[in-house]
Amino acid sequence: MSALSEDLKRTYMQTAHVLKGSERRQFMAKIVKSLGRGGQSYAAREFHWGRNTIRKGMQELESGIPIADNFSARGRKKAEEKLPHLLEDIRAVVDGQSQTDPTFQSTRLYCPLCARMTTTTLPNSLE
C-alpha cells in the first residue's frame, strides 16, 4: 500500500464529513477497499474514521442494502418508562393536601406543599 498525498487525505476526510448516514459509510468502505490490505487500519489511523463505522459500511457494500440508523433509541428515556408508578406516588402525596381555586375561576386543584413538608407527611406506603 502506497502512502497517500496530504491533499488526497484532506479530500477524503472532507468528503466523508459532508456525507451522512449510509452514503458516508459506503464512501468510507470504498476508500478502504481501494487501499487494499491493511486499508482499514490505515484509514482509521490517518483519516480518524471509526473502525466499526468502516465495518458497517463494508457490510452495506457487500449486501447492497443500507443499514437503518436507530436514532430514536438514543437520548433520555421518558419519566413514565423509568418510574412507572410516579403518577400514583405523586397523587398519594398530594391528594390529602389539594384544594380548589379560592376564587372559583378554574376547576384546577392546587396543593400548597413545599419539599420540607412532604418529607414529614408521606403516606405509610411511600415511607
C-alpha positions as YAML, in Angstrom:
chain: A
units: angstrom
residues:
- id: 1
  name: MET
  ca: [0.00, 0.00, 0.00]
- id: 2
  name: SER
  ca: [1.49, 3.31, -1.07]
- id: 3
  name: ALA
  ca: [1.29, 6.44, 1.05]
- id: 4
  name: LEU
  ca: [-1.35, 8.97, 0.04]
- id: 5
  name: SER
  ca: [-0.62, 12.64, -0.51]
- id: 6
  name: GLU
  ca: [-1.81, 15.16, 2.07]
- id: 7
  name: ASP
  ca: [-4.19, 16.72, -0.49]
- id: 8
  name: LEU
  ca: [-5.84, 13.36, -1.18]
- id: 9
  name: LYS
  ca: [-6.16, 12.62, 2.55]
- id: 10
  name: ARG
  ca: [-7.75, 16.02, 3.14]
- id: 11
  name: THR
  ca: [-10.17, 15.45, 0.23]
- id: 12
  name: TYR
  ca: [-11.24, 12.06, 1.59]
- id: 13
  name: MET
  ca: [-11.76, 13.47, 5.09]
- id: 14
  name: GLN
  ca: [-13.75, 16.49, 3.82]
- id: 15
  name: THR
  ca: [-15.94, 14.30, 1.61]
- id: 16
  name: ALA
  ca: [-16.67, 11.91, 4.46]
- id: 17
  name: HIS
  ca: [-17.51, 14.89, 6.68]
- id: 18
  name: VAL
  ca: [-20.04, 16.24, 4.16]
- id: 19
  name: LEU
  ca: [-21.83, 12.92, 3.58]
- id: 20
  name: LYS
  ca: [-24.26, 11.49, 6.14]
- id: 21
  name: GLY
  ca: [-25.55, 8.06, 7.14]
- id: 22
  name: SER
  ca: [-25.28, 5.14, 4.77]
- id: 23
  name: GLU
  ca: [-23.73, 7.20, 1.97]
- id: 24
  name: ARG
  ca: [-20.87, 8.21, 4.26]
- id: 25
  name: ARG
  ca: [-20.23, 4.65, 5.44]
- id: 26
  name: GLN
  ca: [-20.26, 3.29, 1.90]
- id: 27
  name: PHE
  ca: [-17.86, 6.02, 0.77]
- id: 28
  name: MET
  ca: [-15.51, 5.06, 3.61]
- id: 29
  name: ALA
  ca: [-15.76, 1.38, 2.70]
- id: 30
  name: LYS
  ca: [-14.94, 2.11, -0.97]
- id: 31
  name: ILE
  ca: [-11.84, 4.08, 0.04]
- id: 32
  name: VAL
  ca: [-10.73, 1.29, 2.38]
- id: 33
  name: LYS
  ca: [-11.24, -1.30, -0.39]
- id: 34
  name: SER
  ca: [-9.19, 0.80, -2.81]
- id: 35
  name: LEU
  ca: [-6.37, 0.97, -0.25]
- id: 36
  name: GLY
  ca: [-6.11, -2.81, -0.24]
- id: 37
  name: ARG
  ca: [-4.74, -5.00, 2.54]
- id: 38
  name: GLY
  ca: [-4.41, -3.07, 5.80]
- id: 39
  name: GLY
  ca: [-6.58, -0.28, 4.46]
- id: 40
  name: GLN
  ca: [-8.99, -0.39, 7.38]
- id: 41
  name: SER
  ca: [-6.23, 0.18, 9.94]
- id: 42
  name: TYR
  ca: [-4.63, 2.83, 7.75]
- id: 43
  name: ALA
  ca: [-7.93, 4.70, 7.28]
- id: 44
  name: ALA
  ca: [-8.71, 4.54, 10.99]
- id: 45
  name: ARG
  ca: [-5.28, 5.93, 11.85]
- id: 46
  name: GLU
  ca: [-4.82, 8.53, 9.08]
- id: 47
  name: PHE
  ca: [-8.40, 9.73, 8.49]
- id: 48
  name: HIS
  ca: [-9.62, 9.27, 12.09]
- id: 49
  name: TRP
  ca: [-12.53, 7.11, 10.93]
- id: 50
  name: GLY
  ca: [-14.08, 4.65, 13.36]
- id: 51
  name: ARG
  ca: [-13.34, 1.01, 12.61]
- id: 52
  name: ASN
  ca: [-16.89, -0.02, 13.49]
- id: 53
  name: THR
  ca: [-18.22, 2.58, 11.05]
- id: 54
  name: ILE
  ca: [-15.95, 1.20, 8.34]
- id: 55
  name: ARG
  ca: [-17.09, -2.37, 9.08]
- id: 56
  name: LYS
  ca: [-20.73, -1.32, 8.88]
- id: 57
  name: GLY
  ca: [-20.01, 0.35, 5.52]
- id: 58
  name: MET
  ca: [-18.32, -2.82, 4.27]
- id: 59
  name: GLN
  ca: [-21.41, -4.84, 5.20]
- id: 60
  name: GLU
  ca: [-23.58, -2.34, 3.33]
- id: 61
  name: LEU
  ca: [-21.36, -2.55, 0.25]
- id: 62
  name: GLU
  ca: [-21.34, -6.36, 0.22]
- id: 63
  name: SER
  ca: [-25.07, -6.76, 0.76]
- id: 64
  name: GLY
  ca: [-26.18, -3.75, -1.26]
- id: 65
  name: ILE
  ca: [-28.72, -2.91, 1.46]
- id: 66
  name: PRO
  ca: [-28.23, 0.21, 3.59]
- id: 67
  name: ILE
  ca: [-28.45, -0.37, 7.34]
- id: 68
  name: ALA
  ca: [-31.01, 1.89, 9.02]
- id: 69
  name: ASP
  ca: [-29.74, 4.14, 11.79]
- id: 70
  name: ASN
  ca: [-31.64, 3.82, 15.06]
- id: 71
  name: PHE
  ca: [-31.66, 7.45, 16.20]
- id: 72
  name: SER
  ca: [-34.92, 7.04, 18.11]
- id: 73
  name: ALA
  ca: [-33.22, 4.72, 20.61]
- id: 74
  name: ARG
  ca: [-30.86, 7.50, 21.71]
- id: 75
  name: GLY
  ca: [-31.48, 10.12, 24.33]
- id: 76
  name: ARG
  ca: [-33.21, 10.32, 27.64]
- id: 77
  name: LYS
  ca: [-35.99, 7.88, 28.43]
- id: 78
  name: LYS
  ca: [-39.39, 9.25, 29.43]
- id: 79
  name: ALA
  ca: [-40.10, 9.53, 33.15]
- id: 80
  name: GLU
  ca: [-43.10, 7.21, 32.67]
- id: 81
  name: GLU
  ca: [-40.76, 4.48, 31.41]
- id: 82
  name: LYS
  ca: [-38.17, 4.84, 34.15]
- id: 83
  name: LEU
  ca: [-40.67, 5.31, 37.02]
- id: 84
  name: PRO
  ca: [-43.96, 3.63, 36.06]
- id: 85
  name: HIS
  ca: [-45.60, 4.38, 39.45]
- id: 86
  name: LEU
  ca: [-44.58, 8.05, 39.61]
- id: 87
  name: LEU
  ca: [-48.03, 9.49, 38.93]
- id: 88
  name: GLU
  ca: [-49.63, 7.25, 41.57]
- id: 89
  name: ASP
  ca: [-46.96, 8.23, 44.11]
- id: 90
  name: ILE
  ca: [-47.46, 11.95, 43.46]
- id: 91
  name: ARG
  ca: [-51.21, 11.55, 43.85]
- id: 92
  name: ALA
  ca: [-50.71, 9.71, 47.14]
- id: 93
  name: VAL
  ca: [-48.66, 12.63, 48.49]
- id: 94
  name: VAL
  ca: [-50.85, 15.42, 47.13]
- id: 95
  name: ASP
  ca: [-54.42, 14.07, 47.46]
- id: 96
  name: GLY
  ca: [-54.90, 14.98, 51.09]
- id: 97
  name: GLN
  ca: [-53.44, 18.47, 50.60]
- id: 98
  name: SER
  ca: [-55.13, 19.64, 47.37]
- id: 99
  name: GLN
  ca: [-57.76, 22.38, 47.34]
- id: 100
  name: THR
  ca: [-59.81, 24.23, 44.75]
- id: 101
  name: ASP
  ca: [-59.01, 27.71, 43.49]
- id: 102
  name: PRO
  ca: [-60.16, 30.16, 46.19]
- id: 103
  name: THR
  ca: [-61.71, 32.46, 43.57]
- id: 104
  name: PHE
  ca: [-63.54, 29.53, 41.91]
- id: 105
  name: GLN
  ca: [-62.45, 30.79, 38.49]
- id: 106
  name: SER
  ca: [-60.96, 27.45, 37.39]
- id: 107
  name: THR
  ca: [-61.53, 23.77, 38.00]
- id: 108
  name: ARG
  ca: [-57.86, 23.08, 38.75]
- id: 109
  name: LEU
  ca: [-56.71, 21.85, 42.12]
- id: 110
  name: TYR
  ca: [-53.80, 23.50, 43.92]
- id: 111
  name: CYS
  ca: [-51.54, 21.99, 46.52]
- id: 112
  name: PRO
  ca: [-49.72, 24.29, 48.98]
- id: 113
  name: LEU
  ca: [-46.80, 21.90, 49.64]
- id: 114
  name: CYS
  ca: [-43.09, 22.52, 49.94]
- id: 115
  name: ALA
  ca: [-40.27, 19.98, 49.94]
- id: 116
  name: ARG
  ca: [-39.82, 20.19, 53.71]
- id: 117
  name: MET
  ca: [-43.49, 19.35, 54.30]
- id: 118
  name: THR
  ca: [-43.52, 16.30, 52.02]
- id: 119
  name: THR
  ca: [-40.78, 14.53, 53.95]
- id: 120
  name: THR
  ca: [-42.77, 14.68, 57.16]
- id: 121
  name: THR
  ca: [-46.22, 13.93, 55.71]
- id: 122
  name: LEU
  ca: [-45.55, 10.96, 53.44]
- id: 123
  name: PRO
  ca: [-48.21, 8.26, 53.43]
- id: 124
  name: ASN
  ca: [-47.22, 4.94, 55.02]
- id: 125
  name: SER
  ca: [-46.99, 3.27, 51.59]
- id: 126
  name: LEU
  ca: [-44.20, 5.64, 50.49]
- id: 127
  name: GLU
  ca: [-42.03, 5.61, 53.62]
...
